[in-house]
Amino acid sequence: MAGHSHWAGIKHKKGRADKERSKIFSKLSKEITVAAKLGDKNPDMNPRLRSAIQSAKQANMPKENISRAISKSEISGDENYENLRYEGFGPFSTAIIIETLTNNKNRSASSIRTILQKNGGRLGETGSATHMFHNYGIIHIDRKKISDDEVFEIAINAGAKDCSQVNGIHEILTEKEDFYKVKTLLEKKISFFSYSGIEWRALSYLNLNKDQSKKMVEVLQSLEDLEDVQEIFTNANLEI
């Protein structure tokens, strides 16, 4: 899909249909609970919660699961989660950024470090990988929903950085800081986005051959299976 890192595109295409659905729901539920705990329980008043609910709906999470995750925010007590970012390198000198939502940063760091080291990689210092990426807000809208001219005008007037069309999708790019503002303005005109989120986009990509790609996907899947990991971004261009 346009706009995702290649790994994210592969993950989104295969992830919904496989046996990982319960893990996906668990990660989405955690984000909903934390967003509701840190802000208003009303998604109209809480952009982070609204985005989390939209992501859950895009993953076909049942409404009762979403309601349960919001309710859980009121009984989660002293259990505090942090958004922590880990940077590192995988096999073939690939750069990886891993976003986590964790209540135990030592567990997160240890688990991530173990997987990377077992596969010829390493956990890096802060800034070791992010300088190879740019942090963008990404919004995808089906081109059938709105014309090119109209979406461009709305997006740019709202403060978006760019608006382009790829494979039947309008892709709107924002600076990270402007993401929720632009998204809120677009929501007044468009009721449903194909995708929205904040991503790390590589400034340039490292091409891997088929065998290297297979190994890289195994590493990325192992990282994704970790309870604390929410999102993974890489500069690997995978050949699948």
VEXLOVO-758801 format. One line per field, with one value per residue: x, y, z of N, C-alpha, C in turn. Coordinates in Angstrom, 2 decimals. Layout:
BEGIN
n.X	(X; ...)
n.Y	(Y; ...)
n.Z	(Z; ...)
ca.X	(X; ...)
ca.Y	(Y; ...)
ca.Z	(Z; ...)
c.X	(X; ...)
c.Y	(Y; ...)
c.Z	(Z; ...)
This chain:
BEGIN
n.X	(0.85; 0.48; 2.65; 3.22; 6.03; 7.86; 7.78; 5.63; 3.54; 3.47; 2.94; 0.37; -1.14; -1.07; -1.49; -4.11; -5.50; -4.32; -3.23; -2.49; -4.30; -5.42; -3.23; -2.81; -5.19; -4.82; -2.65; -3.78; -5.90; -4.52; -3.38; -5.74; -6.76; -4.71; -4.71; -7.28; -7.03; -5.15; -6.36; -9.45; -12.41; -14.14; -13.96; -14.25; -13.20; -10.65; -7.97; -5.94; -7.16; -9.29; -7.93; -6.82; -9.12; -10.09; -8.04; -8.44; -10.97; -10.34; -8.92; -10.89; -11.77; -14.07; -16.89; -17.49; -15.05; -13.61; -15.09; -14.69; -11.96; -11.80; -13.26; -11.58; -9.62; -10.44; -10.12; -7.55; -5.80; -2.72; -1.10; 1.11; 1.80; 4.37; 5.29; 7.90; 10.82; 12.92; 16.03; 17.90; 19.91; 19.47; 19.97; 22.27; 22.98; 20.74; 18.58; 16.53; 13.59; 11.81; 8.75; 7.35; 4.89; 4.91; 5.02; 7.27; 10.31; 12.81; 12.32; 11.36; 13.61; 15.50; 14.30; 14.12; 16.81; 17.89; 16.68; 17.68; 20.47; 20.74; 20.38; 22.42; 22.37; 22.10; 21.24; 20.90; 22.14; 20.19; 19.17; 20.81; 19.64; 17.42; 18.23; 18.32; 15.80; 12.58; 10.06; 6.74; 3.27; 0.73; -1.90; -4.35; -6.68; -9.34; -9.42; -11.84; -13.53; -13.22; -12.35; -9.22; -8.46; -10.06; -9.33; -6.65; -6.78; -8.11; -6.30; -3.83; -4.62; -5.22; -2.77; -1.11; 1.86; 2.26; 0.45; -0.44; -1.10; -1.39; -1.75; -4.65; -5.10; -5.31; -2.60; -1.77; 0.61; 1.97; 3.73; 4.86; 3.96; 1.74; -0.13; -2.58; -4.11; -4.43; -5.70; -8.08; -9.36; -9.70; -11.45; -13.86; -14.79; -14.50; -15.53; -14.30; -11.13; -8.73; -6.41; -4.52; -1.87; 1.19; 4.35; 7.72; 9.62; 11.98; 14.86; 16.35; 16.44; 17.53; 18.25; 17.27; 18.00; 16.12; 16.65; 17.87; 15.77; 13.87; 15.08; 15.13; 12.41; 11.70; 13.05; 11.79; 9.19; 9.54; 10.19; 7.82; 6.09; 6.57; 5.18; 5.22; 5.79; 4.63; 4.81; 6.89; 9.55; 11.54; 14.50; 14.76; 14.30; 12.27; 12.35; 9.85)
n.Y	(-1.19; 2.26; 4.58; 3.30; 1.94; -0.66; -3.03; -2.52; -2.48; -5.15; -6.44; -5.41; -6.44; -9.26; -9.67; -9.44; -11.71; -13.91; -16.07; -14.26; -12.45; -12.12; -11.15; -8.74; -7.43; -7.25; -5.46; -3.17; -2.75; -2.11; 0.36; 1.87; 1.79; 3.13; 5.62; 6.50; 6.62; 8.63; 10.86; 12.46; 10.46; 10.56; 10.15; 12.22; 14.36; 13.69; 13.30; 11.31; 9.01; 8.82; 8.25; 5.78; 4.21; 4.31; 2.91; 0.42; -0.22; -0.36; -2.68; -4.45; -4.94; -6.04; -4.10; -4.38; -5.11; -2.77; -1.01; -2.30; -1.95; 0.82; 1.11; -0.27; 1.54; 2.92; 1.24; 0.46; 1.24; 1.70; 0.96; 1.96; 2.94; 3.55; 5.31; 4.23; 4.50; 2.45; 2.06; 0.50; -2.00; -4.38; -7.57; -7.49; -4.83; -3.24; -0.56; -0.05; 1.07; 0.93; 1.18; 1.23; 0.36; 0.26; -1.15; -1.83; -1.04; -2.23; -4.90; -4.64; -3.55; -5.59; -7.81; -6.95; -6.44; -9.03; -10.43; -8.96; -9.30; -12.08; -12.34; -11.18; -8.46; -5.34; -3.44; 0.03; 3.33; 6.21; 8.04; 6.79; 5.51; 7.03; 9.28; 8.50; 8.56; 10.21; 11.68; 11.41; 12.39; 10.38; 10.09; 8.23; 8.20; 6.87; 7.33; 7.38; 8.55; 11.30; 14.11; 14.74; 17.47; 18.63; 17.30; 18.00; 20.79; 21.00; 19.63; 21.06; 23.64; 23.01; 22.67; 20.62; 18.90; 17.74; 16.35; 13.57; 11.19; 7.73; 4.53; 4.46; 5.78; 8.70; 10.19; 11.88; 13.91; 14.96; 17.12; 15.66; 17.06; 18.40; 16.53; 15.62; 17.96; 18.47; 16.08; 16.24; 18.42; 17.37; 15.32; 16.60; 16.77; 14.25; 11.05; 8.59; 7.16; 5.34; 4.66; 5.89; 7.40; 7.84; 7.73; 6.50; 7.36; 6.11; 7.88; 6.97; 3.77; 0.40; -2.08; -5.44; -8.83; -11.81; -13.98; -12.61; -10.93; -12.76; -13.62; -11.18; -10.60; -12.61; -11.73; -9.25; -10.14; -11.59; -9.53; -8.09; -9.84; -9.49; -8.53; -5.84; -4.31; -1.99; -0.72; -1.08; 0.15; 0.25; 0.60; -1.24; -2.50; -4.82; -7.88; -9.78)
n.Z	(0.00; -0.73; 0.82; 3.23; 5.01; 3.36; 4.83; 6.57; 4.74; 3.83; 6.23; 6.90; 4.83; 5.12; 7.79; 8.87; 8.21; 9.29; 12.06; 13.95; 14.79; 17.39; 18.81; 17.51; 18.17; 20.92; 21.16; 20.00; 21.79; 24.12; 23.43; 23.13; 25.76; 27.20; 25.91; 26.58; 29.34; 29.71; 28.69; 27.69; 27.90; 25.86; 22.48; 20.64; 21.90; 22.34; 20.52; 20.28; 21.31; 19.52; 17.13; 17.84; 18.13; 15.52; 14.21; 15.35; 14.34; 11.62; 11.69; 12.04; 14.64; 17.09; 18.29; 20.98; 22.10; 21.80; 23.45; 25.89; 26.23; 26.58; 28.95; 30.66; 31.23; 33.43; 35.53; 35.66; 37.55; 39.25; 37.19; 34.96; 31.68; 29.29; 26.34; 24.59; 22.60; 20.67; 19.10; 16.53; 14.82; 12.30; 10.66; 7.88; 8.04; 8.28; 9.27; 12.12; 13.70; 16.65; 18.11; 21.29; 23.80; 27.02; 30.36; 31.61; 31.12; 31.22; 30.63; 28.02; 26.63; 27.03; 25.76; 23.09; 22.51; 22.71; 20.55; 18.34; 18.64; 18.38; 15.73; 14.34; 14.67; 16.53; 19.46; 19.41; 20.40; 21.45; 18.71; 16.93; 14.78; 14.02; 12.64; 10.05; 9.13; 8.67; 10.65; 10.05; 9.81; 8.48; 6.21; 4.58; 1.95; 0.13; -3.35; -4.60; -2.87; -2.77; -4.81; -6.58; -6.68; -4.69; -2.27; -2.18; -1.86; 0.65; 2.30; 2.08; 2.91; 5.50; 6.56; 5.78; 4.63; 2.15; -0.64; -2.44; -5.11; -5.25; -6.56; -6.41; -4.05; -2.03; -0.61; 2.22; 3.64; 6.69; 8.99; 12.04; 14.32; 13.36; 12.77; 14.15; 14.09; 11.30; 10.60; 12.08; 10.83; 8.26; 8.85; 9.08; 6.56; 5.45; 6.23; 6.60; 6.77; 4.89; 6.12; 8.86; 10.63; 12.57; 11.24; 10.81; 8.16; 5.96; 4.79; 2.71; 1.05; 1.74; -0.44; -0.37; -1.27; -2.24; -0.43; 1.69; 2.36; 3.29; 5.67; 7.02; 7.32; 9.12; 11.40; 11.85; 12.30; 14.66; 16.41; 16.28; 17.50; 20.17; 23.26; 24.10; 21.88; 19.54; 16.98; 14.07; 12.15; 9.23; 7.13; 5.22; 2.01; 0.98; -0.82; -1.79)
ca.X	(0.00; 1.27; 2.87; 3.79; 7.30; 7.56; 7.41; 4.27; 2.62; 3.39; 2.30; -1.04; -1.81; -1.18; -1.72; -5.50; -6.09; -3.60; -3.54; -1.99; -5.37; -5.57; -2.11; -3.08; -6.24; -4.24; -1.85; -4.71; -6.64; -3.62; -3.30; -7.03; -6.82; -3.77; -5.19; -8.45; -6.57; -4.37; -7.18; -10.91; -12.97; -14.90; -13.00; -14.38; -12.40; -9.33; -7.49; -5.19; -8.14; -10.03; -7.06; -6.69; -10.38; -10.13; -7.13; -9.11; -12.04; -9.69; -8.48; -12.11; -11.97; -15.48; -17.21; -17.44; -13.64; -13.23; -15.74; -14.02; -10.63; -12.02; -13.68; -10.43; -8.81; -10.93; -9.80; -6.16; -5.08; -1.39; -0.33; 1.41; 2.51; 5.13; 5.69; 9.36; 11.35; 14.22; 16.66; 18.92; 20.30; 19.19; 20.92; 22.61; 23.15; 19.47; 18.21; 15.20; 13.02; 10.77; 7.92; 6.73; 4.02; 5.35; 5.05; 8.53; 11.27; 13.92; 11.86; 11.31; 14.97; 16.15; 13.70; 14.51; 18.26; 18.13; 16.30; 18.62; 21.80; 20.67; 20.28; 23.52; 22.14; 22.40; 20.46; 21.73; 21.87; 19.20; 19.66; 21.67; 18.90; 16.40; 18.75; 18.11; 14.35; 11.85; 8.82; 5.62; 1.89; 0.29; -3.35; -4.74; -8.10; -9.69; -9.63; -13.24; -14.29; -13.06; -11.55; -7.83; -8.38; -10.70; -8.52; -5.42; -7.10; -8.39; -5.07; -2.85; -5.18; -5.18; -1.38; -0.37; 3.12; 2.16; -0.69; -0.15; -1.99; -0.69; -2.54; -6.03; -5.11; -4.75; -1.72; -1.52; 1.79; 2.04; 4.73; 4.31; 3.29; 0.51; -0.93; -3.93; -4.81; -4.81; -6.63; -9.36; -9.96; -10.12; -12.59; -15.08; -15.21; -14.38; -15.90; -13.53; -9.80; -8.23; -5.33; -3.90; -0.92; 2.48; 5.34; 9.10; 9.90; 13.42; 15.29; 16.74; 16.19; 18.56; 17.64; 17.66; 17.57; 15.04; 17.10; 18.06; 14.44; 13.24; 15.69; 14.72; 11.00; 11.68; 13.47; 10.74; 8.05; 9.90; 10.06; 6.40; 5.43; 6.80; 3.98; 5.35; 6.05; 3.45; 5.09; 8.29; 9.88; 12.88; 14.91; 14.94; 13.39; 12.20; 11.92; 8.99)
ca.Y	(0.00; 3.48; 5.35; 2.51; 1.27; -1.92; -4.00; -2.23; -2.91; -6.62; -6.79; -5.10; -7.30; -10.63; -9.78; -9.53; -13.00; -15.02; -16.40; -13.20; -11.47; -11.85; -10.30; -7.41; -6.85; -6.96; -4.23; -2.07; -2.53; -1.43; 1.76; 2.50; 1.94; 4.17; 6.91; 6.88; 6.92; 9.88; 11.99; 12.35; 9.17; 10.85; 10.25; 13.51; 15.33; 13.08; 12.85; 10.05; 7.94; 8.71; 7.54; 4.40; 3.54; 4.16; 1.81; -0.82; -0.48; -0.77; -4.06; -5.23; -5.29; -5.89; -2.90; -4.68; -5.08; -1.35; -0.49; -2.91; -1.33; 2.15; 0.90; -0.75; 2.70; 3.40; 0.28; 0.01; 1.57; 2.30; 0.40; 3.06; 2.58; 4.60; 5.14; 4.28; 4.19; 1.78; 2.13; -0.53; -2.47; -5.79; -8.20; -6.79; -3.40; -2.53; 0.28; -0.39; 1.87; 0.13; 1.95; 0.34; 0.86; -0.72; -0.82; -2.36; -0.72; -3.18; -6.08; -4.28; -3.42; -6.89; -8.68; -6.44; -6.65; -10.46; -10.79; -8.34; -9.93; -13.45; -12.29; -10.40; -7.03; -4.80; -2.31; 1.22; 4.46; 7.15; 8.82; 5.99; 5.13; 8.01; 10.28; 7.95; 8.59; 11.42; 11.33; 12.04; 11.94; 9.84; 9.85; 7.66; 8.31; 6.27; 8.37; 7.39; 9.30; 12.74; 14.41; 15.14; 18.91; 18.96; 16.81; 18.81; 22.10; 20.83; 19.21; 22.15; 24.70; 22.53; 22.70; 19.42; 19.12; 17.28; 15.49; 12.91; 10.08; 6.51; 3.28; 4.65; 6.35; 10.01; 10.14; 13.20; 13.89; 16.11; 17.03; 14.93; 18.00; 18.89; 15.37; 15.60; 19.15; 18.23; 14.96; 16.73; 19.25; 16.47; 14.53; 17.39; 16.56; 12.85; 10.28; 7.36; 7.09; 3.97; 4.47; 7.11; 7.10; 8.52; 6.75; 6.86; 7.06; 6.13; 8.86; 6.13; 2.37; -0.59; -3.18; -6.80; -9.86; -12.66; -14.71; -11.63; -10.46; -13.81; -13.54; -9.92; -10.73; -13.43; -10.88; -8.27; -10.84; -11.91; -8.28; -7.75; -10.77; -9.07; -7.91; -4.39; -3.64; -1.49; -0.46; -1.25; 0.80; -0.14; 1.11; -2.39; -2.69; -6.28; -8.56; -10.88)
ca.Z	(0.00; -0.81; 2.03; 4.31; 4.73; 2.67; 5.86; 7.05; 3.70; 3.87; 7.50; 6.85; 3.86; 5.58; 9.23; 9.29; 7.89; 9.91; 13.45; 14.83; 15.04; 18.83; 19.23; 16.96; 19.00; 22.23; 21.03; 19.77; 23.03; 25.05; 23.01; 23.45; 27.21; 27.63; 25.38; 27.38; 30.70; 29.72; 28.23; 27.78; 27.46; 24.65; 21.38; 19.97; 22.66; 22.57; 19.20; 20.35; 21.48; 18.27; 16.18; 18.28; 17.81; 14.07; 13.86; 15.76; 13.37; 10.39; 11.90; 12.26; 16.05; 17.48; 19.08; 22.43; 22.49; 21.91; 24.67; 27.04; 26.37; 27.15; 30.34; 31.41; 31.63; 34.72; 36.59; 35.49; 38.78; 39.21; 36.08; 34.05; 30.47; 28.64; 24.95; 24.49; 21.27; 20.63; 17.78; 16.41; 13.50; 12.08; 9.74; 6.62; 8.37; 8.16; 10.41; 12.63; 14.79; 17.30; 19.05; 22.28; 24.86; 28.02; 31.79; 32.11; 30.06; 31.25; 29.90; 26.60; 26.10; 27.05; 24.74; 21.77; 22.37; 22.51; 19.17; 17.39; 18.77; 17.85; 14.27; 13.78; 14.82; 17.86; 19.93; 19.33; 21.27; 20.95; 17.59; 16.04; 13.57; 13.63; 11.68; 8.71; 8.89; 9.04; 11.33; 9.38; 9.94; 7.20; 6.08; 3.29; 1.62; -1.16; -4.35; -4.99; -1.85; -2.93; -5.99; -6.35; -6.42; -3.41; -1.15; -2.15; -1.28; 2.09; 3.00; 2.13; 3.76; 6.88; 7.03; 5.38; 3.95; 0.77; -0.97; -3.71; -5.43; -5.61; -6.52; -5.97; -2.70; -1.73; 0.56; 2.78; 4.50; 7.59; 10.05; 13.19; 15.22; 12.76; 12.35; 14.70; 13.61; 9.91; 10.59; 12.60; 9.79; 7.17; 9.32; 8.89; 5.17; 5.08; 7.42; 6.80; 6.19; 4.68; 7.09; 9.39; 11.70; 12.55; 10.79; 10.48; 6.76; 5.67; 3.81; 1.56; 1.38; 1.48; -1.17; 0.03; -2.21; -1.74; 0.77; 2.75; 2.74; 4.10; 7.00; 7.63; 7.72; 10.33; 12.51; 12.09; 12.88; 16.05; 17.17; 16.31; 18.42; 21.55; 23.83; 24.26; 20.60; 18.86; 15.58; 13.64; 10.88; 8.79; 5.83; 4.32; 0.88; 0.95; -2.05; -1.35)
c.X	(0.88; 1.44; 3.41; 5.25; 6.95; 7.13; 5.98; 3.23; 2.40; 2.62; 0.79; -1.79; -2.03; -1.68; -3.15; -6.05; -5.43; -3.96; -3.08; -3.08; -5.51; -4.45; -2.31; -4.13; -5.70; -3.44; -2.76; -5.50; -5.79; -3.52; -4.60; -7.12; -5.94; -4.23; -6.38; -8.05; -5.89; -5.19; -8.65; -11.37; -13.80; -13.92; -13.07; -13.52; -10.97; -8.80; -6.73; -6.14; -8.92; -9.22; -6.93; -7.95; -10.50; -9.23; -7.75; -10.21; -11.47; -9.22; -9.66; -12.25; -13.45; -15.71; -17.09; -16.00; -13.17; -13.81; -15.06; -12.67; -10.75; -12.37; -12.50; -9.57; -9.21; -10.54; -8.35; -5.26; -3.74; -0.53; -0.12; 2.25; 3.22; 5.31; 7.20; 9.80; 12.72; 14.75; 17.75; 19.17; 20.07; 20.25; 21.11; 22.67; 21.87; 19.18; 16.77; 14.82; 11.83; 10.05; 7.22; 5.77; 4.18; 5.23; 6.33; 9.61; 12.47; 13.57; 11.87; 12.69; 15.66; 15.63; 14.14; 15.99; 18.57; 17.82; 17.30; 19.98; 21.81; 20.70; 21.32; 23.33; 22.52; 21.43; 21.36; 21.36; 20.77; 19.82; 20.49; 20.97; 17.95; 16.92; 18.64; 16.64; 13.82; 10.51; 7.65; 4.28; 1.42; -1.22; -3.62; -6.25; -8.32; -10.01; -11.08; -14.08; -14.28; -12.12; -10.13; -7.75; -8.94; -9.85; -7.23; -5.69; -7.33; -7.10; -4.09; -3.33; -5.16; -3.76; -0.58; 0.89; 3.04; 0.90; -0.42; -1.11; -1.17; -1.65; -3.94; -6.18; -4.60; -3.85; -1.39; -0.41; 1.76; 3.30; 4.07; 3.46; 1.93; -0.50; -2.37; -4.74; -5.32; -5.88; -8.03; -10.09; -10.47; -11.36; -13.92; -15.66; -15.31; -14.60; -15.01; -12.20; -9.42; -7.16; -4.92; -2.98; 0.34; 3.55; 6.73; 9.35; 11.41; 13.74; 15.79; 16.62; 17.34; 17.89; 18.19; 17.20; 16.57; 15.44; 17.29; 16.70; 13.73; 13.76; 15.21; 13.28; 10.88; 12.05; 12.36; 9.52; 8.30; 9.76; 8.58; 5.63; 5.61; 5.59; 4.05; 5.48; 4.74; 3.68; 6.58; 8.46; 11.32; 13.21; 15.18; 13.88; 13.35; 11.72; 11.16; 8.37)
c.Y	(1.24; 4.09; 4.57; 2.19; -0.07; -2.99; -3.78; -2.68; -4.40; -7.05; -6.56; -6.00; -8.70; -10.74; -10.01; -10.95; -14.16; -15.19; -15.35; -12.21; -11.12; -10.96; -8.87; -6.72; -6.44; -5.65; -3.01; -1.73; -1.77; 0.05; 2.51; 2.78; 3.08; 5.55; 7.42; 7.28; 8.29; 11.10; 11.74; 10.99; 9.33; 11.03; 11.57; 14.58; 14.86; 12.52; 11.53; 8.87; 7.73; 7.94; 6.07; 3.60; 3.33; 3.02; 0.47; -1.20; -0.96; -2.23; -4.99; -5.72; -5.07; -4.68; -3.16; -4.70; -3.64; -0.75; -1.01; -2.26; 0.08; 2.03; 0.49; 0.40; 3.21; 2.47; -0.20; 0.43; 2.22; 1.77; 1.48; 2.58; 3.80; 4.27; 5.31; 3.83; 3.53; 1.83; 1.07; -0.91; -3.97; -6.39; -7.34; -5.27; -2.59; -1.74; -0.02; 0.59; 1.10; 0.99; 0.97; 1.10; -0.14; -0.21; -1.37; -2.16; -1.66; -4.46; -5.81; -4.26; -4.76; -7.80; -8.25; -6.70; -8.11; -10.87; -10.22; -9.03; -11.34; -13.48; -11.35; -8.91; -6.54; -3.66; -1.09; 2.27; 5.33; 8.01; 8.04; 5.61; 6.23; 9.05; 9.79; 8.00; 10.00; 10.99; 12.12; 11.54; 11.51; 9.60; 9.33; 7.73; 7.69; 7.39; 8.45; 8.26; 10.81; 13.01; 14.85; 16.62; 19.26; 18.52; 17.61; 20.15; 22.01; 20.55; 20.36; 23.30; 24.31; 22.51; 21.46; 19.79; 18.77; 16.44; 14.90; 11.74; 8.88; 5.32; 3.46; 5.27; 7.80; 9.82; 11.56; 13.08; 15.13; 15.99; 16.35; 15.84; 18.46; 17.77; 15.45; 16.81; 18.94; 17.14; 15.41; 17.57; 18.39; 15.67; 15.28; 17.18; 15.08; 11.98; 9.07; 7.44; 5.62; 3.64; 5.84; 6.72; 7.93; 7.49; 7.37; 6.41; 7.16; 7.18; 8.18; 4.68; 1.47; -1.79; -4.54; -7.78; -10.79; -13.40; -13.77; -11.14; -11.47; -13.77; -12.29; -9.98; -11.57; -12.60; -9.88; -8.92; -11.20; -10.67; -7.93; -8.63; -10.38; -8.27; -6.38; -3.63; -3.26; -1.32; -0.66; -0.57; 0.46; 0.51; -0.03; -2.39; -4.17; -6.79; -9.81; -11.59)
c.Z	(0.00; 0.56; 3.20; 3.98; 4.10; 3.67; 6.34; 6.02; 3.71; 5.12; 7.43; 5.88; 4.41; 7.01; 9.63; 9.13; 8.64; 11.39; 14.44; 15.21; 16.53; 19.35; 18.74; 17.83; 20.37; 22.20; 20.84; 21.04; 24.05; 24.73; 23.33; 24.94; 27.70; 27.15; 26.20; 28.80; 30.76; 29.31; 28.44; 27.27; 26.19; 23.48; 20.61; 20.63; 22.86; 21.25; 19.22; 20.49; 20.18; 17.22; 16.54; 17.95; 16.31; 13.60; 14.21; 14.78; 12.03; 10.46; 12.17; 13.69; 16.41; 18.39; 20.58; 22.94; 22.69; 23.19; 25.92; 27.30; 26.97; 28.62; 31.21; 31.92; 33.01; 35.87; 36.52; 36.64; 38.56; 38.07; 35.02; 32.87; 29.89; 27.16; 24.87; 23.11; 21.42; 19.21; 17.70; 14.97; 13.42; 11.18; 8.48; 6.80; 8.17; 9.44; 10.81; 13.74; 15.34; 18.32; 19.99; 23.18; 25.99; 29.45; 32.44; 31.04; 30.06; 30.48; 28.40; 25.98; 26.00; 25.94; 23.33; 21.51; 22.05; 21.06; 18.17; 17.43; 18.21; 16.33; 13.65; 13.85; 16.21; 18.18; 19.95; 20.37; 20.66; 19.84; 16.59; 14.75; 13.10; 12.65; 10.23; 8.29; 9.13; 9.60; 10.71; 9.92; 8.57; 7.23; 4.67; 3.12; 0.25; -2.16; -4.83; -4.05; -2.10; -4.10; -5.61; -5.95; -5.05; -2.22; -1.03; -1.48; 0.22; 2.85; 3.15; 3.00; 5.23; 7.45; 6.69; 4.61; 2.46; 0.60; -2.35; -3.90; -5.90; -5.48; -5.94; -4.60; -2.74; -0.51; 0.99; 3.81; 5.38; 8.45; 11.24; 14.07; 14.69; 12.48; 12.85; 14.24; 12.19; 9.83; 11.04; 11.56; 8.63; 7.56; 9.17; 7.49; 4.79; 6.31; 7.66; 6.07; 5.99; 5.71; 7.61; 10.54; 11.56; 12.27; 10.69; 9.05; 6.52; 4.62; 2.54; 2.02; 0.96; 0.81; -0.72; -1.04; -1.53; -0.46; 1.94; 3.27; 3.63; 5.53; 7.74; 8.12; 8.99; 11.56; 12.87; 12.73; 14.34; 16.93; 17.34; 17.30; 19.89; 22.05; 23.83; 22.95; 19.91; 17.35; 15.30; 12.29; 10.51; 7.44; 4.85; 3.24; 0.58; -0.39; -1.64; -2.54)
